[in-house]
Amino acid sequence: MNLLMALGIGTLTGCGVWLLLRARTFDAVLGLTLLSYAVNLFIFGMGRWKTGAPPILGSSSTATLQNTTDPLPQALVLTAIVISFAMTALLLALALRTHAATGSDHVDGDEPK
């Protein structure tokens, strides 16, 4: 499972960086979105991998610190999802406005010759 998660994070990061290096505004928006997904998975992966474990240590004698999962990465990822959604909406609005003003999707407004 750890190898699959590492491969997924690496693939998302690589594709996001590749899209960011392209000279189109829509590709840059998609690249930033993929990078935010990779960071969310990375933060979520930093918590303990426990299936069916309670996130909060209760008063029962069977619940120990080793049998609980960390709720902090989950809260950080939920916050990051909301922020990345707002950032993506802002970037798309700016990209559409730039395309309407310049008539081009290229980042500097001029098509390469």
N, C-alpha and C positions, 0 to 999 in steps of 0.2 A: 504494500500500500504506500509506503514511503517513497519507493522508487517511482511509482505512478504519479504521485503528487509532485515530486521533484521534476519529472519530465513535463508534466502539465504546466507548472510554473515557468520552467525554462522555455517551453514552446510559446507560451503567451508573451513572455518578456521578449524573446527573439523576434516574434512577429510584430509586436508593438514598436520595438526600436526600428525595425525595417520600414514599417509604415511611417514612422515619424521622420525618417530620413528622405522620404519622397517629397517632391516639390508641389504637392497638391494639398489644398486645405482639408478636403474631405478625408484624405488618407491620414493627415495629421490628427484629425479628430478621432478616427478609428484607432490609430496607434495609441493615443492617450487613453482611450477606453480600454484597450487590451492591457495596457500597462497597469491601469487601476484594478482590473480583474486579477492580474498577477500579484499585485501587492496585497489585495484582499485575501487571496488564497495563501500567500506567505504568512500574513498575520494570523489567519485562522489555523494554519499549520503549526504555529509556534505554541499553541495551546496543547494540552495533553490529548492524545488520541484514545478516548474512552467511549465505547458504545454503550448506551443505556445507563451511564453513570449520572448521578444527580449533580447539578452545578453548584449546589450550596451544601455545606457540611451541616447535617442535621443533628439532632440530639440523640439519635439512636446509636447504640454501641457498635453496630456493624459498619457504620459509615466512618471511614478513616480518611485521612488526607490523601492516601494513595488511591482510594476508590472514587474520588470526586474529580470532576473536570473543572478547568479554569474558565469562569464566565467572562473575564476581561477581554480576551481576543474576540469573543462573539460580540460584545458591546462595541468594540473598536471597529469591527467589520461592518456592523449595522450603521454606525455613524459614517464610515467611509463610503458606503453605498449611497447614502443620501447626498453627501457632498459631491461625489463623482457624478451623480445624476444631474445635479444642478450645474456643475461645471460643463458637462457635455451639452446640456441645453444652451448654456451661454455661448459655448464655442460654435455650436451649429447656427445660432442666430447671427453671430459675427461672420461666419463663413458665408451664409446666405446674403447678408448685407454687402459683404465685400464682392461677392459674385455679381450682385445686382449693380454695384457701382462701377466695377471694372470690366465686367463681361467675361471674366476669365476665372478659372479655378486654380490657377497657378499662384504660389504664395507671394510672389512679388508683383502680381498683376499683369505680367507680360508672358506671352507664350514663347517658349524657346524656338529659335529659328533653325 
